[in-house]
Amino acid sequence: MDTVTPPPLLHSINEVWRASLEASQLACNISALQNTPRGDGHSVITLPGYAGADGCMAPLRYFLRSRGYRSHRWRLGRNIPPRRITSLEEMNEFQASILLRLIDRIKQIKDKSGRKVSLVGWSLGGNYANLLAQTHPDLIRQVITLGTPYGDPKGTAAWNILKRLNRGTTTDESQDTDAWSQASNGERIVPTTAIYSPVDGIVSPQIAKLKAENTTNIAVTSSHIGFAVNHQAFRIIAEVLASHPRER
């Protein structure tokens, strides 16, 4: 079994600079993105990454609307625990509380439209989408994730940083990392596409891919921060959403 390691330091320290470049490239490719397939008008909810909020994914929602989808915010505020987290177990509890609130949000949107919704989750938001699709396939049409840490969280550059910021005292050996990654390998009814980057500065590509049936892994050149403004990712999202059979 390969040892899980975080991304190279060079990729991590260049995250902000690369994300700024990707935002500029998106602006230059707006016209070209209008050649992507148009959607069928079903609802798509965007789920932000750790510490992110709805504003982080506003460019993607604008793009999805331009392709004919009903794009929705998650409306759960900033994706960060309200108190200091000192162990992975506490992080799992926070995730469980978010999932309960997300289920209500998804049900409201599905009941209003009468159609299943698709979820596009960035980083930690992708973990939410993945878990919801497995427990509530009756609500969700498909899932697309961007740089999501499916596997051992020690494969992220954030692992040691967050542990120091939160003054955690729980040792790595006693953390239940298996519980975090186990749900990523189960059988899937809902088609799931994991978009990952070989040069992601936060999440190693080792843990950003899926091995289960009914899943697809697609690589793009992107920083982790830049996933939400990466024109290559936008094109793939449009193509994947449009490729799913339309509901009758």
N, C-alpha and C positions, 0 to 999 in steps of 0.2 A: 504494500500500500504506500503510495507516494506521501511524503511529508507535506503538509499544508503550510505554505509560507505566504506572508503578505506581499503586496506588489513591490517592485524595486523602488528605492527611495527617490530616484530621479523622477520617476513617473508621479510620485506623490507630491513632491515639492513644485512640480510644474502644473499642477491641477488648475489653479486659478488662471494662469496665463493661457493654457490650452483651451479652457472653457470660454475665455474672452474671444479667442480666435474662432472657435466654433460658432459663437453667436454672430460674429461678422460674416462667416461663411453662410450661415442660414439666411441672413439678409440678402446676400448675393444670389441665393438659389431659390428665392421665393417663387419666381416665375416658372422655373423648371419644375418645381414641386406641384404646380397646377396640372402637370401631365400625369399625375398619379391617379389611380382608379377612384371614381366617386363611390360613396357608400350608399346604403339603402335607408338611411335615416334613423337607424336604431340608436339607442343611448349608449354613450361611452363615458365612464367615470374615470378621472385621473386621480391617482393616489400618490402623494408626495413622499420623498425619502425622509430619513431621520433628520429632525430639526427643520424640515421644510414645511411650507404651508401652500395654500392654493395658488398664491401668486407665482410660485416657482414654475408651475406647469401651465401658466396662462398662454404662452406662445403655442404650446401643443394643442390646447383646447381651441384656440383661434384657428389653427390649421385644420383640425378635425371638423370644425363648423364649415370651413371653406370646401371640404370634401363631402358635405351633405349629412354629417352625423349630428346628433344632439349631444353635445359635450357638456359634462357636468362637473362641478367642483365636488370635493368630498365633504366640505363644510364642517370639518371637525377641528378646525384651528391648526396650531402648529404641532407637528408630529414629534413631540418630545415629552418624556415623562414629567409629571408635575413636581416630582421630588427626586432627590439624588438616588441613582441606581447603583448598587454595590455588587450585584451578582447577576448572572444570566437568568437565574430563576425569577428574579424581580422583573427583568426585562420581558420574560415570557408572560408574566402576570399583566404587565402594561399592554402587551400585544393582545392578550385575551380581552381586555377591556375595550380596546379599539375595535376589535372584530365584532363585538356585540353591538356597538354603535353603528358600524358600517352595514351590518345586516339590515338594520332599520332603514338606513338611507337607501340601500339598494332596493328593498321592498317598496318603498315609496315611489321610486322612479319606475320600477317595473309595473306597479299597479296603475300608475298614471298612463303609461304608454301601451300597456298590454303585451310588451315584448321583453324578452331577456336582455340583459345589459352586458356589455363588454367592459373589462377592466384593464387599464394601462397603469402599471405600478412601477415607480422608480425606486430602486434600491430597497429599503425596508418596506415601502409601499407595495413592492412586488411580492414580498413575503405574505402580506395581508391578502393580496389577490389570489395567490397560490392556495392558501389555506381555505379561503372562502369558496373557491371553485370546487374543492374536494368535499366540503361539507354541505354546500348549497348549489349543486349543479342545476337545480330547477330554476334558479334565479339568474345564472350566469351563462352567457353564450360563448365567450372565449376570453383568454387571459394573455396579455403581452407584458413582459417585464423588462426593465432596463437596468442592467448592472446589479441584479439582485443577489445578495449573499445567501444562496441556498444551503451551502455546506458549512463546515466548521468555521465559526466566526473568527478564529485565530488567523484565517486567511484574509483578513481585512487590515488595512493600515490603522483603522479606528480602534481596534481591540485594545492595544496598550494605551493609546491616547485617552480613550474614555475611562479606562480603568484608573489612570492617574488623576484625571479631572474629577472623577467621582470618589476618589480616595478609597477604592475598593480593596478589601483585605482578603477576599476569597481567592484561593490559589487556582491556577489554571487546571490543575489535575482534578480538583473537586467540582469544577463546573460541569454541568450536564449538557455538553455540546451535542450529544447524540439526540436528545429531545428536540433540539433546534433543527437539525438536518433530517431527522427521520421522516417528517411529513413531506419532504421534497421528493421522496422516492416512491410514493404510493401510486397505485393505479389512478388513471384520470379519465373521467367522462368528458370533461371540458377541455377542448384543445388549448394547449399552452405553448407560447413561443417565448423563449428566453433570448433576448438580445444582450450580448456581452461584448466587452472590448479587451483585446489582448494587451492593450496599453493603459487599462484602467488604473488610476493611481490610488484608489481606495479599496476596491474589491478585486482580489485575484481571480483571473479566469478559471482557476482550478475549482472554485466554489460557485461560479456564476452560471454553470451549465447544469442541465437536467439529463437524467438517464432513463426516465420512465417512459412507458408507451404513451402515445398521443401527445408527445412533446417534440419541439423543434428548437435547435440552438442555431443562432445566426450571429456571426461576428461583424462588428463595425469598428472603425478606428475612432475612438472617442475617449475623452477624459471622463471621469465619473461625474463630476459636476456638470459637464457639458452635455450629458445624455438628453436633458430636457430641451436643448436647443440645437441638437445635432441633425443636420439635414439628411444624412444617411439614415439615421434612426427614424426620422419622420417618414421618409419614403418607404421603409420596410413596414412601419406601422400601418400606413395606408394600404399597402399591398396585402398584408396579412388580414386586416379587417375585411377587405373586399373579397378575399378568396374564400371566406367561410360561406357555406351554402345559406341562401336567404331563407328566413323563416316563412312558412306558408300561413 
